[in-house]
Amino acid sequence: MEQENIETQKNKVLHEKKRPSAITVICILGFIGATFTIPLVFSDIARQIGSWYPPYLGLSAILGFTCMIGLWQMKKWAAYTYTAFVVLNQIILLVMGVWNIMALIIPAIVVAIALTHLKKMD
């Protein structure tokens, strides 16, 4: 009887920790996006923005990829780090004078989904 309760509790914990489909889709798209960002780091377009931009873009790609790995593994630090990353990017876009609502919508949706599932994360 007690063994059954332990198995039931294990199954309940595994079910609660299962990665939601929305997080899976976000991560896959994030991995693809980070992969496509790498060549942009070395582009003339990135250098034209400013000498600081290619390193920033490279760091952004690495940080984004790292956050996607963390979200894939359902880690709270990834949701918090990605949220801070989005805020920083919004500030940089504002300072550069190129911010628009489209730059906020998709990251805000990702943040909202990640934070909604925070209780399921380690």
Helices and strands as residue ranges (DSSP letters): H 2-17, H 21-41, H 44-49, H 53-72, H 76-96, H 102-116, G 118-120
